[in-house]
Amino acid sequence: MNILANLNPAQREAAEAISGPVLILAGPGSGKTRVITHRVAYLIKTCGVSPRSIMAVTFTNKAAREMEERLINLVSGSVQDLTLGTFHAICVRILRTSGTVANIDPQFVIYDREDQISVVKRSIQEADFDPKQYAPGAIIAAISSAKSRMLSPVEFVKTERNYFDEVVSRVYENYQRILEESNALDFDDLLMKTVLLFRDYPDILARYQSRYVHLMVDEFQDTNLVQYELIKQIGGKYRNICVVGDPDQSIYSWRFADVRNILNFEKDYPDVRVVLLEENYRSTKTILETASCIISANQQRKPVNLWTQNDEGTSTVVVETYTEQEEAQFVVSEIERLVEQGEHTLGEYAVMYRTNAQSRVLEEAFVRYGMPYKLVAGTRFYERREVKDIIAYLRLIQNPHDSVSLMRVINVPQRGIGQQTQLKLAAWAKSMGVSQFEALTRMNGESIDNLKSPFNSHISRVLKVFSELMEELISRSKELKLTELFDLVVERSGYKEYILNEVSGDGQERWENILELRSVAQKDYGDLSPQECLAAFLEEVTLVSDVDGLDESFSAVTLITLHQAKGLEFPVVFIAGMEDGLLPHFRTFDDPMQMEEERRLCYVGVTRAKQHVYLVRAFRRSLMGRSQVSEPSRFLNDIPKHLISTGDWKDGSENAVFPSIQTWNKPAATSTPTAVVSEYQAGDHVYHAQFGQGVVVSCHPVKNDAEIVIAFNGAVKKLLLSFANLEKTD
């Protein structure tokens, strides 16, 4: 069997290029995942390379799972010895296996965003700054930026430029100390500490370099400085480094990704072999031409001339509505119209937008229409309170030094251990130079008075009860299966009774979420010991991403940001908010580099579509509490007119004008709609040819028309006055 038989010539060239550095420039929909998968299979089946000698790095856990499934089919066997996963997942394995020489406890826990916020708030207070003056998110971003540049707290001090940097420096020092005391690492630490481990311990690096003869990295355009350094370290011996990416899809600079990594790869590796994947299998010719016209204005890119054998397809649809509410209503009604015509199921539609805030109006429209939708990065499953609570118990069992998890569960369910007691516990532990949990365990001895405890006898007893509970759970964790430990935590902590008796009335739903988490814990972790199973489970649930949690099991329209949509595809794509200020975002107006990234973001959105693209904008939009006239996105001007069908959308009328048959008349930027004076008032009785007798509920101006809401027998309709053809019956 020829593993590469079904690849096109360029894909085959990329798969067969196995010696030395290789740069695969892969446009959207060109089959890059297919190429990487076949390249790994080719190495194993044709070249006889051991899976143990191959490392393949993906951007998401979802991509890693899909690649593993494809590989199992291709090589007709297990690939468990293959190192396959995200940068973070791979670094976790390296640090747990080899990090002890650098004083990294293999039982460390991973702090997510919510945990970071908790630690930063505490760090701000310990630095004697007013927590109300400094947003935790801004501090976290600054610390993350420092770590992405390999700067420790001591090194960051040398880079201070202003007072905010001074604040960050002091908070960063406290933040890192608390993480170390808690035996915790954040996501940036996973990368940075792995690079430092290899830098400071050449013998360990040499071991990994000797093992990994072949290294492949997907989505290389989204790597940052630390990730690129890690790649160069591991691939330094054999130099069989294959990177795959597309500079035109580099959209994560806010995560400190650096597009220069891929743009300068040929300078770093002068002997690199460059392979272009330019045939697109996803989109129509029109969609590709639309996308190419948008991206071609960028300067920082490597030109890739996408082409396809697919049909010409329909025109790119550009629609203007009057407000963002009408924009949302158009999107929902157009999806409804297309579905009724038999064009795809709901699950094949996606609505994309630049900012999360745009989803609110869209969601409201979907709810009004009763149309199923799924929101990516709403309240994600692993961020739900009850799920975080149980995970915190399990994390504390795995790592008793985890102060964030301790503070989360010490009074959940309520035990009478309030915030003041928690602050006293933290201060007392700090004064003794021990973790908060160790301070608790010392209270189980006979000489509490000798410990100079700051607690009265009642609080001391309550704290001892909690400490004994956790010691019992920690002891039992060494012998119980993961699901048995899970059940014991829920039972002994009293959490089930607590959650089912919630006064909010959603206890049953929250309990079902806990049962869903238990089903995740039922996964077969092979021959791992109970403690290793717990560590693997916690690692899995911590490293999950937004798109990893995208439920594809039911048919519903996907609402998703453009950033989250990367790597996905849908037959029909709506991009809402095609306005200057949203896309491109107003924060990028004065920065040419950021403006290029906004253009890349638009390009990514358009190229998610297989058959149809709708670019939708509102003439007026409420931004920061003010309704204002918006300018069409400058990216629309880059699309030739012959590729576009344009139109205005008239809200609510059965005679609504759809873009396929209407010319789009863009209003001047300074124009103001003329208000229509209506003869109808609330309470008027009217007759409509289709809906019959009705009573006017309201009537107000809308652009050069008026919107009239009428209660007919059994239904309330919103119509445009110019199309309604009403008759007064009073």
C-alpha positions in Angstrom: 0.0 0.0 0.0 1.4 3.4 -1.0 0.5 5.7 1.9 1.0 8.8 -0.3 -1.1 7.6 -3.2 -4.0 10.0 -2.6 -1.9 13.1 -2.2 -1.6 15.8 -4.9 2.0 16.4 -6.2 2.7 19.3 -3.8 1.3 17.4 -0.8 3.4 14.4 -1.8 6.5 16.5 -2.1 5.9 17.9 1.4 5.4 14.4 2.9 8.5 13.0 1.3 10.8 15.9 2.4 12.0 14.2 5.5 15.7 15.3 5.8 16.8 18.7 7.1 14.6 21.8 7.7 11.4 22.0 5.7 8.9 24.9 5.5 5.5 24.1 4.2 3.5 27.2 3.3 -0.1 25.9 3.4 -3.0 28.1 2.4 -6.4 27.6 4.0 -8.2 24.5 2.9 -5.1 23.1 1.3 -5.0 19.9 3.3 -2.1 20.7 5.6 -3.4 18.4 8.4 -3.7 15.6 5.8 -0.1 16.3 4.8 1.3 16.2 8.3 -0.6 13.0 9.1 0.6 11.3 6.0 4.1 12.6 6.6 4.2 10.9 10.0 2.7 7.7 8.5 5.3 7.8 5.7 8.1 8.0 8.3 6.7 5.1 10.2 5.5 2.7 7.5 7.8 3.5 4.6 11.0 4.8 6.2 10.9 2.6 9.3 11.2 5.4 11.8 10.1 4.4 15.3 7.1 6.4 16.5 9.1 7.1 19.6 11.5 9.2 17.6 8.8 11.6 16.3 7.3 14.6 17.9 4.3 16.4 16.3 3.1 19.6 17.8 -0.5 20.8 17.2 -2.3 24.1 18.0 -5.3 22.5 19.8 -6.1 19.3 21.6 -8.9 18.7 19.1 -6.3 18.7 16.3 -4.1 16.3 18.1 -7.0 13.9 18.7 -8.1 14.1 15.0 -4.5 13.5 13.9 -4.1 10.5 16.2 -7.3 8.9 14.8 -6.2 9.4 11.2 -2.8 7.9 12.0 -4.2 4.8 13.6 -6.1 4.2 10.4 -3.1 4.9 8.2 -0.5 2.8 10.0 -3.0 0.1 11.0 -1.9 0.1 14.6 -1.2 1.9 17.8 0.9 5.1 17.8 1.0 5.5 21.5 4.8 6.0 21.5 4.4 9.0 19.2 4.7 12.3 21.0 1.7 14.2 19.8 0.0 17.2 21.4 0.0 20.9 22.0 3.1 22.8 23.2 1.6 23.0 26.7 0.7 19.3 26.9 4.1 18.2 25.7 5.9 20.6 28.1 3.8 19.2 31.0 5.1 15.7 30.2 8.7 16.9 30.0 8.5 18.8 33.3 6.8 16.0 35.2 9.4 13.5 33.8 12.6 15.6 34.0 11.9 18.7 36.0 13.0 17.5 39.5 16.6 18.5 38.9 15.3 22.1 38.5 13.3 21.8 41.8 10.0 21.3 39.9 7.8 18.9 41.8 6.2 16.4 39.4 2.9 16.8 41.3 2.6 20.5 40.3 -0.9 21.8 39.4 -1.6 24.1 36.5 -3.3 27.4 37.2 -5.8 28.6 34.7 -7.1 32.1 34.1 -9.4 32.2 37.0 -6.7 30.9 39.3 -4.3 33.5 38.0 -6.8 36.3 38.8 -7.1 35.0 42.3 -3.3 35.0 42.8 -2.9 38.4 41.2 -5.5 40.0 43.4 -3.7 38.6 46.5 -0.3 39.7 45.0 -1.6 43.3 44.5 -2.7 43.4 48.1 0.6 42.1 49.4 2.4 44.7 47.4 0.3 47.4 49.2 -1.4 48.6 46.0 -5.0 49.5 45.8 -6.7 46.5 44.0 -9.4 48.9 42.7 -6.8 50.8 40.7 -5.2 47.9 38.8 -7.2 45.5 36.7 -6.0 41.9 37.3 -6.4 41.2 33.6 -3.9 43.9 32.7 -1.4 42.7 35.3 -1.8 39.1 34.0 -1.2 40.2 30.4 2.0 42.1 31.5 3.3 39.1 33.3 2.5 36.8 30.4 4.3 39.2 28.1 7.3 39.1 30.4 7.3 35.3 30.4 6.9 35.1 26.7 10.2 37.1 26.5 11.8 34.8 29.0 12.0 37.4 31.7 11.9 36.4 35.4 10.7 38.9 38.0 14.4 39.8 38.6 15.0 40.3 34.9 11.8 42.2 34.4 12.9 44.9 36.9 15.7 45.8 34.5 13.2 46.6 31.7 10.9 48.9 33.7 10.0 52.0 31.7 7.2 53.6 33.7 5.2 53.4 36.9 2.9 50.7 35.7 5.9 48.5 34.9 7.1 49.2 38.5 3.7 48.0 39.8 3.8 44.9 37.6 7.4 44.2 38.8 6.4 44.1 42.4 3.1 42.1 41.7 5.0 39.7 39.5 7.5 38.9 42.3 4.7 38.2 44.7 2.7 36.3 42.0 5.6 34.0 41.3 6.3 33.4 44.9 2.7 32.3 45.6 2.8 30.0 42.6 6.0 28.4 44.0 4.5 28.0 47.5 1.5 26.4 45.9 3.5 24.1 43.7 1.7 25.5 40.8 2.6 26.6 37.2 0.7 28.8 34.9 0.5 28.2 31.2 3.4 30.5 30.4 5.5 28.7 33.0 5.0 25.4 31.3 6.8 26.8 28.2 9.4 29.0 29.9 10.5 26.5 32.5 10.9 23.8 29.9 13.2 26.1 27.8 15.1 27.0 31.0 15.4 23.3 32.0 17.0 22.6 28.6 19.2 25.6 28.8 20.5 25.0 32.3 20.8 21.2 32.0 22.4 20.3 28.7 22.5 16.6 29.5 18.7 16.6 29.8 18.4 18.5 26.5 20.8 16.0 24.9 18.5 13.1 25.9 15.5 14.7 24.3 17.5 15.7 21.2 18.7 12.2 20.7 15.2 10.8 21.1 13.4 13.1 18.7 14.9 12.6 15.2 11.9 14.2 13.5 10.1 17.2 14.7 6.9 18.6 13.1 5.1 21.8 14.1 1.6 22.8 12.9 0.3 26.4 12.8 3.9 27.7 13.0 2.8 31.2 12.3 1.2 31.3 15.7 4.3 30.4 17.8 5.9 32.9 20.1 9.5 33.4 21.1 9.6 30.8 23.8 7.9 28.1 21.6 10.3 28.8 18.7 13.2 28.6 21.1 11.9 25.2 22.3 11.7 23.9 18.8 15.2 25.0 18.0 16.4 23.3 21.2 14.8 19.9 20.7 15.5 19.9 16.9 19.1 21.1 17.4 20.9 17.8 16.9 19.3 16.3 13.7 17.7 19.5 12.3 14.9 17.5 10.8 12.5 20.3 11.6 9.3 20.5 9.6 7.1 23.6 10.2 3.8 24.1 8.6 1.9 27.4 8.5 0.5 30.4 6.7 1.6 33.9 7.5 -1.7 35.2 6.2 -3.4 33.4 9.1 -1.3 34.8 11.9 -3.9 36.3 14.2 -2.7 35.8 17.7 -0.2 38.6 18.4 -2.3 39.5 21.5 -1.1 36.1 22.8 2.4 37.2 21.9 2.6 35.1 18.8 5.2 36.5 16.4 4.6 36.2 12.6 8.3 36.9 12.1 9.0 33.3 13.2 7.6 31.9 10.0 8.7 34.9 7.9 12.3 34.6 9.0 12.5 30.8 9.1 14.5 30.8 5.8 17.0 33.1 7.4 17.4 31.0 10.5 17.7 27.8 8.3 19.3 28.8 5.0 19.3 25.2 3.7 15.5 25.0 4.2 13.3 23.3 1.6 10.2 25.3 0.9 7.0 23.6 -0.3 3.9 25.5 -1.3 0.4 24.0 -0.8 -1.8 26.2 -3.0 -4.7 24.0 -4.1 -7.7 24.7 -2.0 -10.2 21.9 -1.5 -12.7 23.8 0.7 -14.0 26.9 -1.0 -15.5 28.1 -4.3 -13.5 30.1 -6.7 -15.4 33.3 -5.8 -14.7 32.9 -2.1 -11.0 32.4 -2.8 -10.8 35.4 -5.0 -12.6 37.5 -2.4 -10.2 36.4 0.3 -7.2 36.9 -1.9 -8.3 40.5 -2.7 -8.6 41.2 1.0 -5.2 39.8 2.0 -3.2 41.0 -1.0 -2.9 44.6 0.5 -0.7 43.3 3.3 3.1 43.8 3.1 4.2 41.2 5.7 3.4 38.0 3.9 4.7 35.3 1.6 2.5 35.3 -1.5 0.6 32.1 -1.9 -1.5 31.9 -5.0 -4.6 29.9 -4.0 -6.5 28.0 -6.6 -9.3 25.4 -6.7 -11.0 23.0 -9.0 -14.3 23.7 -7.2 -17.1 25.5 -8.9 -17.3 29.3 -9.4 -19.9 29.5 -6.7 -22.3 32.3 -5.8 -21.3 35.9 -5.3 -20.1 37.2 -1.9 -23.1 38.8 -0.3 -22.6 42.2 1.3 -25.6 43.5 3.3 -26.3 46.7 5.1 -29.0 46.9 7.8 -29.9 50.0 9.8 -29.0 48.9 13.4 -27.2 46.0 15.0 -30.6 44.6 16.0 -31.7 44.5 12.4 -28.3 43.0 11.5 -29.0 40.1 13.9 -32.5 39.7 12.6 -31.3 39.6 9.0 -28.8 36.9 9.9 -31.4 34.7 11.6 -34.1 35.2 9.1 -31.8 34.5 6.2 -30.6 31.3 7.8 -34.3 30.4 8.3 -35.1 31.1 4.7 -32.1 29.1 3.4 -32.9 26.1 5.6 -36.5 26.1 4.5 -35.3 26.0 0.9 -33.3 22.9 1.8 -29.9 24.6 1.8 -28.0 22.8 4.6 -28.9 22.0 8.2 -28.5 24.5 11.0 -25.3 22.9 12.1 -23.7 23.9 8.8 -24.1 27.7 9.4 -21.7 29.9 11.4 -22.0 33.5 12.5 -18.6 35.1 13.2 -17.7 38.4 14.8 -14.7 40.4 15.9 -15.6 40.9 19.6 -17.4 38.8 22.2 -19.7 41.7 23.0 -21.3 41.4 19.6 -22.8 38.0 20.5 -25.4 39.5 22.8 -27.6 41.0 20.2 -27.2 38.0 17.9 -28.1 35.6 20.8 -31.3 37.7 21.5 -32.3 37.3 17.9 -31.8 33.6 17.9 -33.8 33.3 21.1 -36.7 35.4 19.6 -36.8 33.2 16.5 -36.5 30.0 18.6 -33.6 28.9 16.4 -31.0 26.6 18.1 -27.5 28.0 18.4 -24.3 27.1 20.3 -22.0 29.8 21.6 -18.3 29.0 21.6 -16.7 30.5 24.7 -19.8 31.3 26.5 -19.6 29.9 30.0 -17.5 26.9 29.2 -18.1 23.6 30.9 -14.9 23.6 32.8 -15.4 27.2 34.0 -18.8 26.4 35.6 -18.8 27.0 39.3 -19.7 23.5 40.4 -17.2 21.9 38.0 -14.4 24.2 39.2 -15.3 23.3 42.8 -14.9 19.5 42.4 -11.8 20.0 40.3 -10.4 22.2 43.1 -11.0 19.4 45.6 -9.2 17.0 43.4 -6.3 19.4 42.8 -5.9 19.9 46.5 -5.8 16.1 46.9 -3.1 15.9 44.3 -1.1 18.9 45.6 -2.0 19.9 49.2 0.2 23.0 48.8 -2.2 24.5 46.2 -3.4 27.6 48.1 -5.8 28.7 45.4 -7.7 25.4 45.4 -7.6 25.4 49.2 -9.2 28.8 49.5 -11.8 27.8 46.9 -13.1 24.8 48.8 -12.4 25.5 52.4 -15.9 26.9 52.9 -17.7 25.1 50.1 -20.1 23.8 51.2 -20.3 26.4 53.9 -18.5 25.4 57.1 -18.4 28.8 58.9 -14.9 29.6 57.6 -15.3 33.1 56.4 -13.1 35.5 54.5 -11.5 36.9 57.6 -10.6 33.4 58.9 -9.1 32.6 55.5 -7.0 35.8 55.6 -5.8 34.9 59.1 -4.9 31.4 57.9 -2.9 32.8 55.0 -1.0 35.2 57.2 -0.4 32.6 59.9 1.0 30.1 57.4 3.2 32.8 55.9 4.6 33.7 59.3 5.6 30.1 59.9 7.0 29.7 56.4 4.7 26.8 55.5 1.8 26.2 53.1 -1.7 26.9 54.3 -2.6 23.2 54.3 0.5 22.4 56.4 -0.6 25.0 58.9 -4.0 23.3 59.1 -2.5 19.9 59.6 -0.3 21.2 62.5 -3.6 22.1 64.2 -4.4 18.4 64.5 -1.6 18.0 67.0 -2.0 18.3 70.7 -0.1 21.5 71.2 -2.3 24.1 69.4 -1.6 26.7 72.1 2.1 26.2 71.4 1.5 27.1 67.8 0.2 30.5 68.8 -2.9 29.9 66.6 -4.8 33.1 65.8 -8.1 31.3 66.0 -10.6 30.9 68.8 -11.6 27.4 69.9 -14.7 27.2 67.7 -12.9 28.2 64.5 -10.0 25.9 65.4 -12.4 22.9 65.7 -14.0 23.8 62.3 -10.6 24.1 60.6 -9.5 20.7 62.2 -12.6 19.0 60.7 -11.8 20.3 57.3 -8.2 19.3 57.6 -9.1 15.8 58.7 -11.5 15.5 55.7 -8.7 16.4 53.3 -6.2 14.2 55.0 -8.6 11.3 54.6 -9.2 12.0 50.9 -5.5 12.3 50.3 -4.8 9.0 52.0 -7.6 7.2 50.1 -6.5 8.7 46.8 -3.5 6.4 46.8 -5.7 3.3 46.5 -9.0 4.3 44.9 -9.9 4.4 41.2 -10.4 7.8 39.9 -14.2 7.5 39.8 -14.3 6.0 43.3 -12.2 9.0 44.5 -14.6 11.3 42.7 -17.6 9.8 44.4 -15.9 9.9 47.8 -15.1 13.6 47.4 -18.7 14.4 46.5 -20.1 12.3 49.3 -17.7 13.2 52.2 -17.6 16.9 51.4 -21.4 17.1 51.4 -21.3 18.7 48.0 -24.2 16.8 46.4 -26.6 17.8 49.2 -25.3 21.3 49.0 -25.8 21.7 45.2 -29.2 20.0 45.1 -30.5 22.3 47.9 -29.4 25.5 46.2 -32.0 28.3 46.6 -31.4 29.5 43.0 -33.4 26.5 41.7 -30.8 25.3 39.2 -29.3 22.7 41.6 -30.4 19.8 39.4 -28.7 21.2 36.3 -25.5 21.8 38.3 -25.6 18.3 39.6 -25.9 17.0 36.1 -22.8 19.0 35.2 -21.0 17.2 38.1 -22.2 13.8 36.7 -20.9 14.9 33.3 -17.5 15.7 34.8 -17.6 12.2 36.4 -18.1 10.7 32.9 -14.8 12.4 31.9 -13.1 10.8 34.8 -14.2 7.3 33.6 -11.7 7.5 30.8 -9.3 4.6 30.6 -5.9 5.8 31.6 -4.2 2.4 31.0 -1.7 1.1 33.5 -1.3 4.3 35.4 -1.4 4.2 39.2 -4.3 5.9 41.0 -2.3 9.0 41.7 -1.0 9.1 38.1 -4.6 8.8 36.8 -5.6 11.8 39.0 -2.7 13.8 37.6 -3.5 12.9 34.0 -7.2 13.7 34.5 -6.4 17.2 36.0 -4.0 17.9 33.2 -6.6 17.0 30.6 -9.3 19.2 32.0 -7.0 22.1 32.6 -5.5 22.2 29.1 -8.8 22.1 27.2 -9.5 25.1 25.0 -12.6 26.9 23.6 -12.8 25.0 20.3 -12.0 21.7 22.0 -15.3 22.1 23.8 -17.3 22.7 20.7 -20.2 20.3 20.7 -20.8 18.9 17.3 -23.4 16.3 18.3 -26.5 18.4 17.7 -27.6 20.6 14.8 -27.4 24.3 15.8 -25.9 27.5 14.3 -22.5 28.2 15.6 -21.8 31.7 17.1 -18.1 32.2 17.3 -15.4 34.9 17.3 -13.1 35.1 14.3 -10.2 34.2 16.5 -11.9 31.0 17.7 -13.0 30.1 14.1 -9.5 29.4 12.9 -9.1 25.8 11.8 -12.8 25.3 11.4 -15.0 25.2 8.2 -18.7 25.7 7.5 -20.7 25.6 4.3 -22.2 29.0 5.0 -20.5 31.8 6.9 -21.9 35.2 8.1 -19.4 37.8 9.3 -21.2 40.4 11.3 -20.0 43.9 12.1 -18.1 44.6 8.9 -17.4 48.2 10.0 -14.4 50.3 10.6 -14.1 50.3 14.4 -15.0 46.6 14.7 -13.3 45.0 11.8 -10.7 46.5 11.7 -10.9 47.3 15.4 -10.5 50.9 16.3 -7.4 50.1 18.5 -5.5 49.2 15.4 -6.0 52.3 13.3 -2.6 53.9 14.2 -0.6 50.7 14.0 0.2 49.4 10.5 1.4 46.0 11.9 -1.9 45.6 13.9 -3.9 46.7 10.9 -2.3 43.9 8.9 -3.4 41.4 11.5 -6.9 42.7 11.3 -6.8 42.1 7.6 -5.5 38.6 8.3 -8.4 38.1 10.7 -10.9 39.0 8.0 -9.1 36.7 5.6 -9.4 33.8 8.1 -13.1 34.4 8.5 -13.9 34.4 4.7 -11.8 31.3 4.1 -13.8 29.3 6.7 -16.6 29.2 4.1 -17.1 26.4 1.7 -20.0 27.7 -0.4 -21.5 31.0 0.7 -20.1 34.1 2.5 -22.2 37.0 3.9 -20.5 40.2 5.0 -23.0 42.1 7.1 -22.8 45.6 8.6 -25.1 48.0 10.4 -25.5 51.7 9.4 -25.9 52.7 13.1 -24.5 50.8 16.0 -24.4 51.3 19.8 -20.8 51.4 20.9 -19.9 52.1 24.5 -23.4 53.2 25.2 -23.7 55.6 22.3 -25.6 55.0 19.1 -23.5 56.3 16.2 -23.2 56.1 12.4 -20.6 53.6 11.4 -18.3 53.5 8.3 -18.2 50.4 6.2 -15.1 48.3 6.8 -12.3 49.4 4.6 -11.7 45.8 3.7 -15.0 45.8 1.7 -13.3 48.3 -0.7 -10.7 45.7 -1.6 -13.3 43.3 -3.0 -14.0 43.9 -6.8 -17.6 44.7 -7.6 -18.0 41.7 -9.9 -17.5 39.3 -6.9 -20.3 41.0 -4.9 -24.1 40.9 -4.6 -25.2 43.8 -2.4 -28.3 45.0 -0.8 -30.3 46.7 2.0 -32.4 44.6 4.2 -35.9 45.8 5.1 -36.9 44.5 8.6 -40.0 42.4 9.0 -41.7 42.6 5.6 -42.7 39.6 3.6 -41.5 41.7 0.6 -38.1 42.2 2.2 -35.4 42.8 -0.4 -32.7 40.2 -0.4 -29.3 40.9 -1.6 -29.3 38.6 -4.6 -31.8 41.0 -6.3 -30.9 44.4 -5.0 -28.2 46.9 -5.5 -26.5 48.0 -2.3 -26.7 51.8 -1.9 -24.2 52.8 0.8 -25.3 55.9 2.7 -22.8 58.7 3.0 -20.8 58.6 6.2 -22.4 61.9 7.4 -25.9 61.2 6.2 -28.8 61.2 8.7 -31.9 59.2 8.0 -35.0 61.2 7.4 -37.6 60.4 10.0 -41.0 59.3 8.6 -44.0 60.9 10.2 -46.6 58.1 10.7 -50.4 58.5 10.8 -50.6 55.4 13.0 -50.6 55.5 16.8 -50.7 52.8 19.5 -54.3 51.6 19.8 -55.3 52.1 16.2 -57.3 49.3 14.7 -55.9 48.2 11.3 -56.4 45.6 8.6 -53.6 43.6 6.8 -54.4 41.5 3.7 -52.4 38.5 5.0 -52.7 38.8 8.8 -56.2 40.2 9.1 -57.5 42.5 11.8 -55.0 43.9 14.3 -54.2 46.6 16.9 -51.1 48.9 16.6 -48.8 48.4 19.5 -46.1 50.9 18.6 -44.8 52.9 15.6 -41.4 54.6 15.3 -39.0 55.9 12.6 -36.5 53.5 11.1 -34.1 55.0 8.5 -36.3 56.4 5.7 -39.3 54.4 6.8 -41.2 53.6 9.9 -41.5 50.4 11.9 -44.9 49.4 13.1 -45.6 46.7 15.6 -49.1 45.2 15.4 -50.9 42.6 17.5 -52.9 40.4 15.1 -55.0 37.5 16.2 -52.5 35.0 17.7 -49.3 36.8 16.6 -47.4 40.0 17.0 -45.8 41.3 13.8 -43.1 43.9 13.2 -43.6 45.5 9.7 -42.1 48.3 7.7 -44.8 50.9 7.0 -43.9 51.3 3.3 -44.5 47.6 2.6 -47.4 46.9 5.1 -50.3 48.3 3.0 -52.4 48.8 6.0 -56.0 50.1 6.2 -57.4 51.8 9.3 -60.7 50.2 10.4 -61.7 52.7 13.1 
